[in-house]
Amino acid sequence: MGSRLRESLEPRISFFAFQDIITSTSGILIIVVLLLGTFLGSQSVTDPRKQQRHQKELEERKAALEEEVASLEKALGELRGKATEVDPEKLERDLAVLRSANEALAEKIAALNAAGAEKRKEIEATISRAGLDRLQGEIRDLEEKNAARRN
């Protein structure tokens, strides 16, 4: 037994269109609420007093920074001037002191080399008196072999 509603030829009523309209309206309302919520905490930039105060603060900061840049440029100019100022007399004195120190060191090295040569001769004479010439030759040969192996 079938239902009379199914068998009737009258057009059926559909609520899908109504549901679609209600859903889209709800979605639009949710989006509007979210947008209003994001703008709720922001401040209005159109307040002229706040803009003037902010502009004044920026100008004061700019002036302070310009003064700082000017003082730094002045200090840089002074330092560059001092760097280019060279006292030639002081350089000559320093050069003379260094040359005399260099000559003194060269004389000291020459004296040490001469003393070392005398000591070497004395040691060789002592070795030859003691009859250790053969052992000294073997030591030299071993030292030469060691030096050759190291290189």
Rosetta silent file (secondary structure, phi, psi, omega in degrees, C-alpha in Angstrom):
SEQUENCE: MGSRLRESLEPRISFFAFQDIITSTSGILIIVVLLLGTFLGSQSVTDPRKQQRHQKELEERKAALEEEVASLEKALGELRGKATEVDPEKLERDLAVLRSANEALAEKIAALNAAGAEKRKEIEATISRAGLDRLQGEIRDLEEKNAARRN
SCORE:     score description
SCORE:     0.000 S_00000001
   1 L     0.000  117.995 -178.056    0.000    0.000    0.000 S_00000001
   2 L   -87.938  160.899 -178.749    1.564    3.107   -1.060 S_00000001
   3 L   -78.324  145.998 -179.634    1.292    6.485    0.519 S_00000001
   4 H   -68.525  -34.172 -178.521   -1.139    8.970   -0.875 S_00000001
   5 H   -65.758  -34.667 -178.839    1.408   11.764   -0.850 S_00000001
   6 H   -74.688  -28.599 -176.074    3.735    9.836   -3.052 S_00000001
   7 H   -87.847  -14.015 -176.402    1.087    8.937   -5.472 S_00000001
   8 L   -74.972  153.930 -176.675   -0.382   12.380   -5.813 S_00000001
   9 L   -96.913    5.759  179.924    0.495   14.424   -8.809 S_00000001
  10 L   -73.828  149.819  179.203    0.631   17.718   -6.973 S_00000001
  11 L   -67.197  142.771 -178.832    3.996   19.518   -6.844 S_00000001
  12 L   -83.925  154.265  178.130    5.999   18.848   -3.738 S_00000001
  13 L   -95.112  129.157 -179.971    7.169   21.607   -1.366 S_00000001
  14 L  -115.648  133.427  179.288   10.980   21.856   -0.969 S_00000001
  15 L  -100.563    7.679 -179.623   12.675   23.651    1.930 S_00000001
  16 H   -66.541  -37.359  178.471   16.197   23.460    0.436 S_00000001
  17 H   -65.718  -41.978  177.648   15.974   26.962   -1.021 S_00000001
  18 H   -63.111  -43.101  179.539   14.898   28.360    2.357 S_00000001
  19 H   -63.608  -39.181  179.782   17.732   26.480    4.078 S_00000001
  20 H   -64.214  -43.019  179.866   20.239   27.855    1.540 S_00000001
  21 H   -65.993  -43.415  179.694   19.151   31.456    2.137 S_00000001
  22 H   -64.539  -41.660 -179.589   19.294   31.090    5.924 S_00000001
  23 H   -64.772  -45.584 -178.895   22.779   29.476    5.759 S_00000001
  24 H   -67.343  -37.268  177.575   24.255   32.178    3.509 S_00000001
  25 H   -64.825  -41.458  178.168   22.753   34.954    5.639 S_00000001
  26 H   -63.422  -41.367  179.025   24.219   33.380    8.785 S_00000001
  27 H   -62.597  -42.150  179.066   27.636   33.120    7.124 S_00000001
  28 H   -64.629  -41.208  178.183   27.578   36.774    6.103 S_00000001
  29 H   -63.132  -39.202  178.372   26.621   37.806    9.636 S_00000001
  30 H   -63.813  -43.144  179.604   29.509   35.749   11.073 S_00000001
  31 H   -63.440  -41.881  179.481   31.984   37.406    8.684 S_00000001
  32 H   -63.143  -42.442  179.117   30.696   40.878    9.587 S_00000001
  33 H   -63.418  -41.787  179.051   31.033   40.116   13.311 S_00000001
  34 H   -64.450  -42.419  178.768   34.613   38.857   12.826 S_00000001
  35 H   -64.228  -42.402  178.285   35.606   41.951   10.835 S_00000001
  36 H   -65.144  -34.723  177.707   34.114   44.265   13.433 S_00000001
  37 H   -66.469  -34.914  179.091   35.950   42.337   16.142 S_00000001
  38 H   -71.689  -32.613  179.789   39.305   42.853   14.410 S_00000001
  39 H   -85.591   -5.395 -176.043   38.723   46.607   14.106 S_00000001
  40 H   -65.227  -41.466 -177.288   37.517   46.926   17.683 S_00000001
  41 L   -84.041  -13.285 -177.078   41.035   47.238   19.220 S_00000001
  42 L   -77.585  150.465 -178.875   42.511   49.507   16.547 S_00000001
  43 L   -96.552  151.216  179.373   42.780   53.216   17.151 S_00000001
  44 L   -77.498  129.430 -179.977   41.476   55.828   14.834 S_00000001
  45 L   -87.640   -9.009 -175.171   44.225   57.617   12.937 S_00000001
  46 L   -80.802   -1.689  178.966   41.917   60.419   11.971 S_00000001
  47 L   -71.241  114.671 -174.221   42.210   62.157   15.360 S_00000001
  48 H   -67.375  -31.727  179.742   44.039   65.405   14.453 S_00000001
  49 H   -66.445  -41.759  179.341   45.454   65.993   17.946 S_00000001
  50 H   -66.608  -39.535  178.774   47.105   62.594   18.007 S_00000001
  51 H   -63.842  -42.360  179.518   48.479   63.111   14.515 S_00000001
  52 H   -64.890  -41.828  179.359   49.936   66.488   15.452 S_00000001
  53 H   -64.241  -43.249  178.937   51.499   65.067   18.618 S_00000001
  54 H   -64.387  -41.264  178.292   52.957   62.133   16.689 S_00000001
  55 H   -62.536  -41.307  179.660   54.261   64.487   13.987 S_00000001
  56 H   -64.768  -42.366  177.689   55.888   66.691   16.622 S_00000001
  57 H   -61.323  -42.436  179.058   57.562   63.682   18.269 S_00000001
  58 H   -64.243  -40.243  179.105   58.907   62.558   14.901 S_00000001
  59 H   -66.425  -39.802  176.977   60.280   66.029   14.139 S_00000001
  60 H   -63.519  -42.739  179.288   61.990   66.218   17.547 S_00000001
  61 H   -63.850  -40.897  178.613   63.529   62.791   17.010 S_00000001
  62 H   -62.380  -43.668  179.734   64.681   63.824   13.532 S_00000001
  63 H   -63.428  -41.564  179.039   66.307   66.998   14.903 S_00000001
  64 H   -63.716  -41.798  179.288   68.085   65.030   17.640 S_00000001
  65 H   -67.188  -37.061  177.708   69.386   62.516   15.105 S_00000001
  66 H   -65.060  -39.395  176.630   70.577   65.294   12.785 S_00000001
  67 H   -63.602  -41.193  179.769   72.499   66.883   15.671 S_00000001
  68 H   -64.726  -41.596  178.123   74.060   63.534   16.510 S_00000001
  69 H   -62.654  -41.834  179.761   75.084   62.994   12.877 S_00000001
  70 H   -63.292  -43.114  179.750   76.627   66.482   12.762 S_00000001
  71 H   -66.715  -37.733  177.839   78.639   65.882   15.943 S_00000001
  72 H   -66.996  -38.944  177.536   79.835   62.508   14.654 S_00000001
  73 H   -65.496  -37.829  177.932   80.884   64.043   11.328 S_00000001
  74 H   -64.432  -45.120  178.778   82.775   66.771   13.190 S_00000001
  75 H   -62.904  -38.782  178.100   84.566   64.180   15.346 S_00000001
  76 H   -64.236  -41.516  177.403   85.395   62.170   12.222 S_00000001
  77 H   -62.216  -41.521  178.132   86.871   65.268   10.556 S_00000001
  78 H   -63.419  -42.664  179.981   89.019   65.981   13.611 S_00000001
  79 H   -66.176  -38.120  177.543   90.287   62.412   13.690 S_00000001
  80 H   -65.379  -38.035  177.904   91.099   62.490    9.981 S_00000001
  81 H   -63.863  -41.460  178.985   93.010   65.744   10.510 S_00000001
  82 H   -68.332  -33.513 -179.255   95.018   64.216   13.326 S_00000001
  83 H   -69.042  -31.860 -179.035   95.734   61.124   11.269 S_00000001
  84 H   -84.858  -15.948  177.868   97.209   63.185    8.439 S_00000001
  85 L   -79.252  110.553  179.226   99.334   65.312   10.765 S_00000001
  86 L  -119.114  130.287  179.793  102.725   63.601   10.874 S_00000001
  87 L   -88.861  105.889 -177.260  105.646   65.102   12.763 S_00000001
  88 H   -65.046  -32.399  179.566  108.692   64.514   10.515 S_00000001
  89 H   -65.579  -41.691  178.964  111.157   65.412   13.295 S_00000001
  90 H   -64.612  -40.119  178.118  109.688   62.786   15.595 S_00000001
  91 H   -62.911  -40.559  178.415  109.869   60.225   12.799 S_00000001
  92 H   -63.216  -43.339  179.085  113.543   61.101   12.198 S_00000001
  93 H   -62.940  -44.663  179.061  114.338   60.722   15.916 S_00000001
  94 H   -62.228  -40.348  179.162  112.546   57.379   16.083 S_00000001
  95 H   -64.384  -41.461  178.769  114.369   56.220   12.963 S_00000001
  96 H   -64.214  -41.565  178.505  117.759   57.232   14.427 S_00000001
  97 H   -62.963  -43.371 -179.632  117.001   55.370   17.673 S_00000001
  98 H   -66.907  -37.885  178.389  115.988   52.262   15.757 S_00000001
  99 H   -65.340  -42.636  179.644  119.087   52.410   13.550 S_00000001
 100 H   -66.074  -38.066  177.092  121.409   52.702   16.561 S_00000001
 101 H   -65.063  -38.503  178.780  119.620   49.797   18.260 S_00000001
 102 H   -64.713  -43.054  178.643  119.969   47.771   15.059 S_00000001
 103 H   -64.402  -40.844  179.491  123.720   48.515   14.855 S_00000001
 104 H   -63.542  -40.817  178.674  124.197   47.589   18.525 S_00000001
 105 H   -67.595  -38.107  178.391  122.414   44.287   17.988 S_00000001
 106 H   -63.907  -40.987  177.233  124.464   43.561   14.853 S_00000001
 107 H   -64.356  -39.863  179.768  127.699   44.170   16.834 S_00000001
 108 H   -65.344  -39.734  178.238  126.456   41.922   19.633 S_00000001
 109 H   -64.607  -42.619  179.134  125.641   39.151   17.139 S_00000001
 110 H   -62.574  -41.252  179.141  129.097   39.459   15.568 S_00000001
 111 H   -65.071  -41.410  178.960  130.733   39.255   19.014 S_00000001
 112 H   -66.230  -38.046  177.224  128.678   36.184   19.927 S_00000001
 113 H   -64.616  -40.724  178.859  129.569   34.516   16.613 S_00000001
 114 H   -65.348  -43.417  179.116  133.269   35.208   17.222 S_00000001
 115 H   -64.464  -37.663  178.436  133.045   33.851   20.783 S_00000001
 116 H   -65.542  -38.615  178.909  131.199   30.793   19.472 S_00000001
 117 H   -66.256  -40.208  177.885  133.913   30.182   16.860 S_00000001
 118 H   -64.118  -43.349  179.110  136.630   30.413   19.549 S_00000001
 119 H   -63.085  -40.162  179.590  134.760   27.971   21.788 S_00000001
 120 H   -61.995  -42.367  178.643  134.320   25.592   18.877 S_00000001
 121 H   -64.103  -41.521  178.758  138.074   25.695   18.198 S_00000001
 122 H   -62.709  -42.273 -179.771  138.823   25.067   21.881 S_00000001
 123 H   -65.340  -42.487  179.116  136.444   22.104   21.967 S_00000001
 124 H   -64.025  -38.623  177.907  137.956   20.649   18.791 S_00000001
 125 H   -65.396  -41.179  178.772  141.462   21.078   20.254 S_00000001
 126 H   -64.621  -40.283  179.938  140.382   19.344   23.481 S_00000001
 127 H   -66.267  -42.747 -179.132  138.811   16.504   21.513 S_00000001
 128 H   -68.342  -33.675  176.656  141.913   16.030   19.356 S_00000001
 129 H   -67.205  -34.452 -177.819  144.151   16.034   22.484 S_00000001
 130 H   -81.993   -8.134  178.607  141.993   13.403   24.067 S_00000001
 131 L    79.945   29.277 -177.214  142.146   11.251   20.936 S_00000001
 132 L  -106.054   23.211 -178.983  138.438   11.355   20.270 S_00000001
 133 H   -62.263  -41.373 -178.859  138.696   12.525   16.641 S_00000001
 134 H   -63.540  -42.364  179.608  137.360    9.221   15.327 S_00000001
 135 H   -67.348  -37.173  178.404  134.315    9.366   17.648 S_00000001
 136 H   -64.594  -39.162  177.376  133.659   12.983   16.710 S_00000001
 137 H   -63.539  -41.385  177.941  133.640   11.999   13.011 S_00000001
 138 H   -64.517  -38.365  179.093  131.152    9.212   13.722 S_00000001
 139 H   -64.300  -42.039  178.105  128.943   11.654   15.636 S_00000001
 140 H   -62.327  -42.972  179.121  128.991   14.083   12.690 S_00000001
 141 H   -61.114  -42.661  179.301  128.097   11.264   10.285 S_00000001
 142 H   -65.609  -39.742  178.000  125.160   10.210   12.492 S_00000001
 143 H   -64.447  -39.021  178.219  123.954   13.804   12.801 S_00000001
 144 H   -65.456  -40.786  178.099  124.077   14.203    9.004 S_00000001
 145 H   -63.874  -42.168  178.670  122.092   10.966    8.527 S_00000001
 146 H   -63.086  -41.551  179.368  119.485   12.120   11.048 S_00000001
 147 H   -64.564  -38.771  179.353  119.208   15.486    9.321 S_00000001
 148 H   -66.762  -38.840  179.365  118.799   13.755    5.942 S_00000001
 149 H   -68.693  -35.123  179.953  116.050   11.483    7.305 S_00000001
 150 H   -68.381  -34.160 -178.553  114.168   14.417    8.833 S_00000001
 151 L   -86.425    0.000    0.000  114.139   16.286    5.524 S_00000001
